[in-house]
Amino acid sequence: MVEIRVHGRGGQGVVTAADLMAYAAFADGHHAQSFPSFGSERTGAPVVSYCRIEDKEIRSREPILEPDVVIVQDPTLLAIMDPFSGLKSDGYALVNSQKSPSELGLDELLNRLPKGHFMSMPATDIAMEKLGRPMPNAVMLGGLAALTGIIKLESVENAIRDKFKGKVGDSNVEAAATAYEYVKEQKA
């Protein structure tokens, strides 16, 4: 089973990101579930969402305490919490930031993860360019597909198009594809 935890703030599409991951995984032939966890339901408040992907039925329903993947959609959370708490030693970390791991204060995390399992990417900048607004969720999904291979980019794109029609869907697909290429280039 692959367990993914997404951290962000209300209004950034954190819950939608986990839902789209589950849809993409299901399209790839896996069983999947997604669910949120949040306290005060307001824009800007910290939000956590979860996604599980497995090749058989998933019976677990509790929050993910030892994730295989952590996605941080808002880097300001790094100053107020440890979103990487419980991240498995061979896990993946994807952070929305232009800053390096050193600038983010994440050298220790980078050193304990296998090479190529940490990536920071300018997801908000890509979202602004492609969507015209700071909505990093689709961008982070494209990055996740490239970094881990857990879900296919094509499945992410189809999940986005199913959820968002017309120009909004097309722009989000373009943002995800741009992120996918960005991560592939950084890994090379």
C-alpha positions as CSV (number, residue, x, y, z in Angstrom):
1,M,0.0,0.0,0.0
2,V,1.2,3.5,-0.8
3,E,0.1,6.2,1.7
4,I,0.2,9.9,0.8
5,R,-0.3,12.9,3.0
6,V,-1.0,16.3,1.6
7,H,-0.4,19.5,3.7
8,G,-1.6,22.9,2.7
9,R,-4.0,25.7,3.7
10,G,-7.7,26.0,3.1
11,G,-8.4,27.3,-0.3
12,Q,-5.4,25.7,-2.0
13,G,-7.2,22.6,-3.2
14,V,-5.6,20.2,-0.7
15,V,-8.7,18.0,-0.5
16,T,-9.2,18.1,-4.2
17,A,-5.6,17.1,-4.7
18,A,-6.1,13.9,-2.7
19,D,-9.4,13.2,-4.5
20,L,-7.7,13.6,-7.9
21,M,-4.9,11.3,-6.8
22,A,-7.4,8.6,-5.9
23,Y,-9.3,9.0,-9.2
24,A,-6.0,8.8,-11.1
25,A,-4.9,5.7,-9.2
26,F,-8.3,4.1,-9.8
27,A,-7.9,4.7,-13.5
28,D,-4.5,3.1,-13.3
29,G,-6.3,-0.1,-12.1
30,H,-5.7,0.3,-8.3
31,H,-8.0,0.6,-5.3
32,A,-7.8,4.0,-3.8
33,Q,-9.3,6.2,-1.1
34,S,-9.0,9.8,-0.1
35,F,-10.2,11.8,2.8
36,P,-9.5,15.1,4.6
37,S,-8.7,16.1,8.1
38,F,-9.2,19.7,9.1
39,G,-10.0,21.7,12.2
40,S,-11.4,25.2,11.5
41,E,-12.9,25.1,8.1
42,R,-11.7,28.5,6.8
43,T,-9.5,29.9,4.1
44,G,-5.9,29.9,5.1
45,A,-6.2,27.4,8.0
46,P,-3.9,24.4,7.9
47,V,-5.5,21.4,6.1
48,V,-4.3,17.8,5.8
49,S,-5.7,15.3,3.2
50,Y,-4.9,11.7,2.8
51,C,-4.8,9.2,-0.1
52,R,-4.2,5.5,0.0
53,I,-3.4,3.4,-3.1
54,E,-3.4,-0.4,-3.1
55,D,-3.8,-3.3,-5.5
56,K,-6.5,-4.8,-3.3
57,E,-9.4,-3.5,-1.3
58,I,-8.4,-0.9,1.3
59,R,-10.0,-1.5,4.8
60,S,-8.0,1.1,6.8
61,R,-9.8,4.4,7.5
62,E,-7.5,6.0,10.0
63,P,-5.3,9.1,9.4
64,I,-1.9,8.3,7.8
65,L,0.8,8.6,10.4
66,E,3.7,7.0,8.5
67,P,3.3,8.1,4.9
68,D,5.3,6.9,1.9
69,V,4.9,10.4,0.4
70,V,4.4,13.9,1.8
71,I,3.3,16.8,-0.3
72,V,3.6,20.3,1.1
73,Q,1.5,22.7,-1.0
74,D,2.3,25.7,1.3
75,P,5.9,26.1,2.5
76,T,4.9,28.6,5.3
77,L,3.6,25.5,7.1
78,L,7.3,24.4,7.6
79,A,7.7,27.1,10.2
80,I,4.7,26.0,12.3
81,M,4.7,22.2,12.1
82,D,6.6,19.2,10.9
83,P,4.7,17.9,7.9
84,F,7.3,15.2,7.4
85,S,6.6,13.6,10.8
86,G,6.5,9.9,10.3
87,L,7.7,9.9,6.7
88,K,9.2,6.5,5.9
89,S,13.0,6.4,5.5
90,D,12.6,5.5,1.8
91,G,9.7,7.9,1.3
92,Y,9.3,10.9,-1.0
93,A,8.9,14.6,-0.2
94,L,7.5,17.2,-2.6
95,V,7.5,20.8,-1.5
96,N,6.0,23.8,-3.3
97,S,8.9,26.3,-3.2
98,Q,11.6,27.9,-5.3
99,K,14.0,27.5,-2.4
100,S,16.6,24.8,-2.0
101,P,16.4,22.2,0.9
102,S,19.0,24.2,2.8
103,E,17.1,27.5,2.4
104,L,14.0,25.7,3.6
105,G,15.9,24.2,6.6
106,L,15.4,20.7,5.3
107,D,19.0,19.4,5.0
108,E,18.3,16.7,7.6
109,L,15.3,15.4,5.7
110,L,17.2,15.5,2.4
111,N,20.1,13.6,3.9
112,R,18.0,10.8,5.3
113,L,15.9,10.2,2.2
114,P,17.3,8.3,-0.8
115,K,18.8,10.4,-3.6
116,G,16.1,11.7,-5.8
117,H,13.3,11.3,-3.2
118,F,13.1,15.0,-2.4
119,M,12.0,17.8,-4.7
120,S,11.1,21.4,-4.3
121,M,9.4,23.0,-7.2
122,P,7.8,26.4,-7.9
123,A,4.3,25.1,-8.1
124,T,2.6,28.4,-7.2
125,D,4.6,30.2,-10.0
126,I,3.6,27.5,-12.5
127,A,0.0,27.8,-11.4
128,M,0.1,31.6,-11.8
129,E,1.5,31.2,-15.3
130,K,-0.9,28.5,-16.4
131,L,-4.0,29.3,-14.4
132,G,-3.7,32.9,-13.5
133,R,-4.2,32.2,-9.8
134,P,-2.1,30.6,-6.9
135,M,-3.8,27.1,-7.0
136,P,-0.9,24.6,-6.7
137,N,-2.8,21.3,-6.4
138,A,-2.8,20.2,-10.0
139,V,0.8,21.3,-10.4
140,M,1.8,19.2,-7.4
141,L,0.0,16.2,-8.9
142,G,2.0,16.5,-12.1
143,G,5.2,16.7,-9.9
144,L,4.1,13.6,-7.9
145,A,3.6,11.6,-11.1
146,A,7.1,12.5,-12.3
147,L,8.9,12.1,-8.9
148,T,7.4,8.8,-7.8
149,G,5.7,7.1,-10.8
150,I,2.9,6.1,-8.4
151,I,0.3,7.5,-10.8
152,K,0.6,8.2,-14.5
153,L,0.5,11.7,-15.8
154,E,-2.2,10.7,-18.3
155,S,-4.4,9.4,-15.5
156,V,-3.9,12.7,-13.6
157,E,-4.8,14.6,-16.7
158,N,-8.0,12.6,-17.2
159,A,-9.0,13.0,-13.5
160,I,-8.5,16.7,-13.8
161,R,-10.6,16.8,-17.0
162,D,-13.4,14.8,-15.4
163,K,-13.5,17.1,-12.4
164,F,-13.1,20.4,-14.2
165,K,-14.6,21.1,-17.6
166,G,-13.6,23.5,-20.3
167,K,-10.9,26.1,-20.0
168,V,-10.4,25.4,-16.2
169,G,-9.7,21.7,-16.9
170,D,-7.5,22.4,-19.8
171,S,-5.4,25.0,-17.9
172,N,-5.0,22.6,-14.9
173,V,-3.9,19.8,-17.3
174,E,-1.4,22.1,-18.8
175,A,-0.1,23.1,-15.3
176,A,0.2,19.4,-14.3
177,A,2.1,18.6,-17.5
178,T,4.4,21.6,-17.0
179,A,5.2,20.4,-13.5
180,Y,5.8,16.8,-14.7
181,E,8.4,18.1,-17.2
182,Y,10.0,20.3,-14.6
183,V,10.5,17.4,-12.2
184,K,11.8,15.1,-15.0
185,E,14.3,17.8,-16.0
186,Q,15.4,18.3,-12.4
187,K,15.9,14.6,-11.8
188,A,18.0,14.1,-15.0
